Amino acid sequence: MAAAAALRLPALGGWSLWADEVATAGLASLSWAELTGTLPWLETTPPVYYLLIKGWTALAGDSDAALRVPSALAGIASVAALGLLCRDAFGRRAAFWAALVLAVTGWHLFHSREARVYAILTLVFLLALLAGRGFAARAVRPGGSWVWSALGLAIISVLAAWLHFAGMIAAATAYLYVLLLMLGRRSLDPRAMGRFLVAGMAAALLVLPVLWLAWVLTSTDEYDGMAWLGGLGYRFAAVSLSRVVLLAPPVLDPWPVLGPACAAVAALLVAVLAWRSLRAGSRTAERMAWAGALLGGMALFLLAQAVGPIVLPRTLQLLVPLVAGLMGLGIAGMRPGVLRVGLFLAFVVSQAPGLHDIFRTPPDGSDWRDLAARLAAAPRDGSVVIALDAFDALAFDRYRAPGGPVADLVLLPAEGPELQRFATARLTSATPVAPEALLATLCGGAMAGSGLLVVERLSPLLDEARRILDTALRPAGAQPGAASGSRSLRLRPWTPPACPARPSAARP
């Protein structure tokens, strides 16, 4: 717990919010009615997380650090929950090492320090596994004590589903773990099987509204918030799955040699320690149920990918505690004690890129504070500020210097995610403009003849927007200048477009 807190709580506001966190800050500022009535049909994350953050910010404020505190607390609690789970399943020594492994794992650490839902979802998943163990023990006993365990497991599973659509996979994995545990203990008699089916049906019925909402979002509009995921494909899913399950450090790009080397060390340690924990002669019901839940969770993610795009490193965080549990079990079985310490330290070294960068750099390199400082130091020339994404405009406004310029326009295709138009209108002072109307907008009113300043965040998701902007401006004579910024966030000036002359009014 001390190690988990020491890595998750310090300097939570050390760097600016990145794109997804800006979305959290903006969407959590909506009214309660909008969060429950409008947002569920636009956003790919169900509204419960935003409702939670809205309530939290009413108490703690909406500073960068305050927004991240719930995730940090959930990350610390997840380490404790994994320790309890492994102590019950494998003993105290394995629980100690499993908790330590999770505490320093780069993926879990990163998501425990960002204002997104994934650390909280991981905690709820671990609570579901704990509740599942309680149900597995009570389902074989006479009497009605199993009912409360079944109800608790169902409620936790439904909470996971309402936090994120990946929570449905978390719920299914928890029930799979219970089933494998009961099968391994040879306690699944007809009475216990009936109780297990009742518990599963209760959860399934309660999850149906979430399943229906997910189906509506993925099937009714090709331009909904999930549309961008469709182009990632199975190759991206396979790479993401291997990186997360093998606990490769989440930050590799700035580390061209050390990053892959650390990833290779982490993969080797995961493979060796998992084999050690499951080798012949040690395949107890507890171990096989744990490994089966991990493999089943991986399979469920791949099956879900066939229905709708969901396999991303962030959603796969649910599997990280299961991997950490196997690693802790493998380390605990090593002799002598110095070997256990050495293996753990080797794993810490394998996470070095993530442990180094997590306190210094936003995950996508978009340092909005640095951008605001650069803009404040530059001469103010009245340029029109154009953003290519609603939440980029929101971030630009959030970090601007007092009295500094705000985002004026957000370039949005006419057939694009409705969430972008909603967020632009509701959360920013910018005006959404379609590409075909951009030139007319720039040449009309107070904007005519003004220079342009384009906010560029280097993300593959915005490549098409940059191409559209280029296509709209170059034919009108506008030319881009040299961009200024750092890593993935830049400001690029453009010369004013050549506006068509307005016809003069006829004299009488």
Secondary structure, 3 states (H helix, E strand, C coil): CHHHHHHHCCCCCCCCCCHHHHHHHHHHCCCHHHHHHCHHHCCCCCCHHHHHHHHHHHHHCCCHHHHHHHHHHHHHHHHHHHHHHHHHHHCHHHHHHHHHHHHHCHHHHHHCCCCCCHHHHHHHHHHHHHHHHHHHHHCCCCCCHHHHHHHHHHHHHHHHHHHCCCHHHHHHHHHHHHHHHHHHCCCCCHHHHHHHHHHHHHHHHHHHHHHHHHHHHHHCCCCCCCHHHHHCHHHHHHHHHHHHHCCCCCCCCCCCCHHHHHHHHHHHHHHHHHHHHHCCCCCCHHHHHHHHHHHHHHHHHHHHHHHCCCCCCCHHHHHHHHHHHHHHHHHHCCCCHHHHHHHHHHHHHHCHHHHHHCCCCCCCCCCHHHHHHHHHHCCCCCCEEEECCHHHHHHHHHHCCCCCCCCCEEECCCCCCHHHHHHHHHHCCCEEECHHHHHHHHCCHHHCCCCEEEEEECCHHHHHHHHHHHHHHHHHCCCECCCEEECCEEEEEECCCCCCCCCCCCCC
